[in-house]
Amino acid sequence: MNKMTEKLIKDMDENRKAKFNMVTMIIGFAIMLMGALCLFIKSISVEYVDKQGFPHENFSLIPMDYLFALAGLIVIITGEIIYLHHKH
């Protein structure tokens, strides 16, 4: 194989790794955005206590926010680690 063919193959592999890293970052940020959306919905939802004393609120959105944020962070960090590992 000549040097030009080897360089083209290496560049294509680098482009594939960079695209994978970009897609991983976009997915991670989308997951984190879903968590922020849960927090936004929680903040604008109506909360009240009825006549019997039962509260009506969307409390389950708060743990979902934290889970989405953590999952997005894990996806981003894992993608970066894999990208940096394959780059070297």
FIKEKOL-387540 format. One record per residue: residue in three letters; x, y negated, z negated of N, C-alpha, C, CB in turn. Coordinates in steps of 0.02 Angstrom, whole numbers. Glycine has a CB too. Layout:
// FIKEKOL-387540
type	n_c1	n_c2	n_c3	ca_c1	ca_c2	ca_c3	c_c1	c_c2	c_c3	cb_c1	cb_c2	cb_c3
ALA	X	Y	Z	X	Y	Z	X	Y	Z	X	Y	Z;
...
***
This chain:
// FIKEKOL-387540
type	n_c1	n_c2	n_c3	ca_c1	ca_c2	ca_c3	c_c1	c_c2	c_c3	cb_c1	cb_c2	cb_c3
MET	42	59	0	0	0	0	44	-62	0	-48	0	-61;
ASN	22	-112	37	62	-172	36	42	-218	-22	56	-209	103;
LYS	81	-269	-33	70	-313	-91	4	-352	-86	128	-362	-98;
MET	-16	-370	-25	-78	-408	-17	-138	-367	-37	-85	-432	56;
THR	-139	-303	-19	-195	-259	-37	-198	-250	-112	-188	-191	-2;
GLU	-140	-241	-144	-139	-234	-217	-164	-297	-251	-67	-218	-241;
LYS	-145	-355	-225	-167	-418	-254	-243	-426	-247	-131	-478	-221;
LEU	-270	-408	-189	-342	-413	-179	-380	-367	-227	-360	-396	-106;
ILE	-355	-306	-236	-388	-260	-282	-385	-286	-353	-355	-190	-278;
LYS	-328	-314	-373	-321	-341	-440	-367	-401	-450	-247	-362	-453;
ASP	-372	-445	-400	-415	-504	-405	-488	-484	-408	-404	-550	-346;
MET	-509	-433	-370	-578	-410	-373	-594	-382	-442	-591	-356	-319;
ASP	-547	-347	-472	-557	-319	-539	-563	-376	-590	-499	-271	-558;
GLU	-522	-427	-583	-525	-484	-629	-591	-521	-621	-467	-532	-616;
ASN	-615	-528	-559	-680	-561	-548	-737	-521	-579	-692	-571	-473;
ARG	-734	-455	-573	-785	-413	-602	-786	-419	-678	-774	-339	-583;
LYS	-727	-422	-709	-723	-430	-782	-749	-498	-803	-650	-420	-805;
ALA	-733	-550	-765	-756	-617	-781	-832	-622	-775	-723	-669	-736;
LYS	-861	-590	-724	-934	-590	-716	-968	-553	-773	-954	-558	-649;
PHE	-939	-496	-793	-966	-458	-850	-964	-500	-913	-926	-393	-861;
ASN	-909	-537	-923	-903	-580	-982	-956	-636	-979	-833	-611	-986;
MET	-967	-666	-921	-1017	-719	-915	-1087	-692	-929	-1013	-750	-845;
VAL	-1103	-634	-901	-1169	-604	-912	-1179	-588	-986	-1178	-540	-869;
THR	-1126	-562	-1018	-1130	-547	-1090	-1143	-610	-1130	-1065	-513	-1113;
MET	-1108	-663	-1113	-1119	-727	-1149	-1190	-752	-1139	-1068	-780	-1125;
ILE	-1216	-748	-1078	-1284	-772	-1065	-1335	-731	-1104	-1299	-769	-989;
ILE	-1326	-666	-1106	-1371	-622	-1144	-1368	-639	-1218	-1354	-548	-1133;
GLY	-1308	-648	-1245	-1300	-666	-1315	-1334	-731	-1333	-1227	-669	-1333;
PHE	-1324	-782	-1290	-1356	-847	-1303	-1432	-843	-1295	-1328	-900	-1256;
ALA	-1456	-801	-1249	-1528	-793	-1241	-1558	-761	-1304	-1544	-750	-1179;
ILE	-1524	-713	-1332	-1548	-681	-1394	-1548	-732	-1450	-1504	-620	-1412;
MET	-1496	-772	-1455	-1494	-824	-1507	-1548	-877	-1496	-1424	-857	-1509;
LEU	-1563	-892	-1434	-1616	-939	-1418	-1684	-912	-1440	-1617	-955	-1343;
MET	-1694	-846	-1433	-1756	-816	-1457	-1763	-824	-1533	-1759	-741	-1438;
GLY	-1707	-820	-1569	-1708	-831	-1641	-1726	-903	-1657	-1641	-814	-1671;
ALA	-1698	-950	-1619	-1715	-1021	-1630	-1789	-1033	-1614	-1671	-1066	-1587;
LEU	-1814	-998	-1564	-1885	-1004	-1547	-1929	-979	-1604	-1900	-966	-1482;
CYS	-1909	-925	-1635	-1947	-900	-1693	-1949	-952	-1749	-1915	-834	-1720;
LEU	-1893	-984	-1762	-1889	-1036	-1813	-1932	-1096	-1794	-1817	-1058	-1825;
PHE	-1933	-1114	-1731	-1974	-1170	-1707	-2048	-1153	-1715	-1958	-1186	-1634;
ILE	-2068	-1093	-1696	-2138	-1073	-1703	-2158	-1073	-1776	-2150	-1003	-1673;
LYS	-2114	-1050	-1820	-2128	-1050	-1892	-2139	-1121	-1917	-2071	-1017	-1931;
SER	-2098	-1168	-1892	-2102	-1236	-1917	-2166	-1272	-1893	-2041	-1275	-1895;
ILE	-2192	-1254	-1834	-2252	-1289	-1810	-2317	-1252	-1826	-2247	-1299	-1736;
SER	-2312	-1191	-1854	-2373	-1154	-1868	-2406	-1181	-1931	-2357	-1078	-1877;
VAL	-2472	-1174	-1933	-2512	-1199	-1989	-2508	-1149	-2046	-2586	-1211	-1968;
GLU	-2493	-1173	-2106	-2491	-1131	-2166	-2540	-1159	-2216	-2418	-1128	-2196;
TYR	-2579	-1114	-2245	-2628	-1136	-2295	-2644	-1079	-2343	-2693	-1161	-2260;
VAL	-2677	-1097	-2397	-2700	-1048	-2446	-2776	-1049	-2444	-2673	-1064	-2518;
ASP	-2808	-991	-2433	-2880	-989	-2428	-2913	-992	-2497	-2902	-926	-2392;
LYS	-2978	-990	-2499	-3016	-997	-2561	-3001	-942	-2612	-3090	-998	-2547;
GLN	-2983	-882	-2588	-2967	-827	-2634	-2895	-831	-2659	-2979	-761	-2599;
GLY	-2856	-878	-2634	-2788	-886	-2657	-2736	-849	-2616	-2783	-864	-2727;
PHE	-2756	-824	-2558	-2708	-788	-2515	-2674	-837	-2467	-2744	-733	-2474;
PRO	-2608	-836	-2466	-2573	-880	-2420	-2575	-852	-2348	-2500	-890	-2442;
HIS	-2582	-896	-2301	-2581	-877	-2230	-2523	-915	-2197	-2650	-894	-2195;
GLU	-2471	-876	-2183	-2412	-906	-2152	-2376	-852	-2111	-2364	-936	-2205;
ASN	-2333	-874	-2067	-2294	-829	-2024	-2224	-819	-2054	-2289	-857	-1952;
PHE	-2221	-793	-2114	-2158	-785	-2148	-2112	-736	-2113	-2169	-763	-2219;
SER	-2140	-688	-2077	-2099	-637	-2044	-2054	-666	-1990	-2143	-583	-2014;
LEU	-2067	-727	-1968	-2025	-758	-1916	-1957	-778	-1943	-2061	-819	-1887;
ILE	-1951	-789	-2008	-1886	-810	-2036	-1836	-752	-2033	-1895	-833	-2109;
PRO	-1852	-691	-2057	-1803	-637	-2049	-1790	-620	-1976	-1828	-575	-2085;
MET	-1841	-627	-1933	-1829	-615	-1862	-1779	-664	-1833	-1896	-619	-1823;
ASP	-1782	-727	-1857	-1734	-777	-1835	-1663	-756	-1852	-1750	-845	-1866;
TYR	-1654	-735	-1914	-1587	-713	-1935	-1564	-651	-1897	-1586	-699	-2011;
LEU	-1609	-605	-1885	-1590	-544	-1847	-1571	-561	-1775	-1647	-494	-1848;
PHE	-1609	-605	-1743	-1592	-625	-1675	-1525	-661	-1673	-1648	-669	-1645;
ALA	-1514	-706	-1721	-1451	-742	-1723	-1392	-694	-1733	-1452	-796	-1779;
LEU	-1400	-647	-1778	-1347	-598	-1790	-1336	-554	-1730	-1364	-556	-1851;
ALA	-1389	-531	-1699	-1382	-488	-1639	-1349	-526	-1582	-1451	-462	-1617;
GLY	-1368	-588	-1572	-1336	-628	-1520	-1262	-639	-1533	-1370	-695	-1513;
LEU	-1246	-652	-1596	-1175	-661	-1614	-1135	-597	-1604	-1170	-684	-1687;
ILE	-1165	-541	-1621	-1131	-476	-1611	-1119	-463	-1537	-1172	-419	-1643;
VAL	-1169	-478	-1495	-1161	-468	-1423	-1105	-512	-1395	-1228	-483	-1387;
ILE	-1104	-575	-1416	-1053	-621	-1391	-984	-600	-1414	-1068	-693	-1415;
ILE	-976	-585	-1478	-910	-567	-1504	-886	-501	-1473	-913	-560	-1581;
THR	-931	-452	-1468	-912	-388	-1437	-891	-397	-1364	-969	-338	-1443;
GLY	-929	-437	-1328	-912	-450	-1258	-844	-484	-1251	-965	-493	-1226;
GLU	-830	-532	-1295	-765	-566	-1292	-708	-518	-1310	-764	-626	-1340;
ILE	-718	-476	-1360	-666	-428	-1378	-652	-381	-1320	-687	-388	-1441;
ILE	-704	-355	-1289	-695	-309	-1232	-660	-346	-1175	-764	-280	-1208;
TYR	-680	-408	-1161	-649	-446	-1107	-575	-458	-1120	-685	-512	-1097;
LEU	-559	-479	-1181	-489	-493	-1197	-448	-428	-1199	-483	-529	-1265;
HIS	-479	-374	-1220	-443	-310	-1221	-425	-287	-1150	-485	-256	-1257;
HIS	-473	-294	-1104	-461	-272	-1036	-416	-320	-997	-526	-264	-1000;
LYS	-414	-383	-1020	-373	-433	-985	-300	-420	-995	-391	-503	-1008;
HIS	-282	-392	-1052	-211	-381	-1067	-191	-310	-1053	-195	-397	-1138;
***
